[in-house]
């Protein structure tokens, strides 16, 4: 009986570990799609992005003098933040996202 409990416990642990790996894999896939979709704005004029995404939640000037537009949303209670860096010519030169699923 003791041996059965050990085997059962080990089985439960293996199931939990494989479940965590599946979740990580899916979240990595979503992040990759996110970067592909919004990364297409890099190199384009900021007005093109604003037409699609609307007004940013906040904006500021970074240390190199570029404007950073921040879009914040929530999905399933998880905060998502997308940042677009715009140079002085109005061209998007960088994109990053955090927490977006």
N, C-alpha and C positions, 0 to 999 in steps of 0.2 A: 504494500500500500504506500509506503514511504517513497519507493522508487517511482510509482505512478505519479505522485505529487511533484516530484522533481522533473519528470519528463513533461508533465502538463505545464509547469512553471516555465520551463525552457521554451516550450512551444509558444506560450503567450508572449514571451520576450521577443522571440523571432518575428512574430506577427507585428508587434509594435514597431520594431526596427524597420521592417520592410515597408510599413505604412508611412513612416517618417520619410523614408527615401522617396516614396512615390509622391508625397506632398512637395518635397524639395524639387523633384524633377518637374512637376507641373508648374510650380511657381517660377522656376528658371525659364521654362518655355514661355510663360506669360510675359516675363520681363524681357525676353528676347524679342517677342512680337511688339511689345511696347517700344523698345528702342528702334526697331525697324520702322514702325509707323511714324513716330514723331521725329526720328532722325532724318526723315525725308525733308523736313523744313530747313535743315542746315544748308546754308548756301542760298536760300531764298530770301526775298524781302519780307520784313516783319509784317507788312500789311496782309500778305497771303495767309500767314498763320492766324492773325487776329480775325480775319474773316471766318475762318473755320472754328477757332476756339473761343472767340469773344474776348471780352476784357479780362486781363489778369487779376488775380486776387490781390497781388501786391507787386510793386516794382522798386528797384533801387539801382544805384550806380555802384559797380564793383571797384576794386582797387586799381584796375587798369583803365578805368574810365568808360567801360561798356555798360549798357543798361541790361539788367537782368529782370526778366518777366517771370513771375512765379504764379503757377496755377495750382490751387489746392482743392482737392475733392476728398470724399470718403466713400468707400465701398465696403459693405458689411461691417461698418464701424471702424475700418482700418484707414488711417489717413494716407493720402497719396499726394505727393508734391512733384510737380514737373517744373524745371527751370530752363529757360531759353536765354542765352546770352546774345545780345544784339550789339554790333559795332556801331560806330558813329555814322556810318553810311546807311544804316537801317537794314543791314544784312545779318541774318542769324548765323552766328559763328560757333555755337555750342549748345548742347542739350544734355540734360541729366534728369533722371527720375529716381524717386525713392518711395518705397512702400506701395507701389502701384501693382495691383493684382487684377 
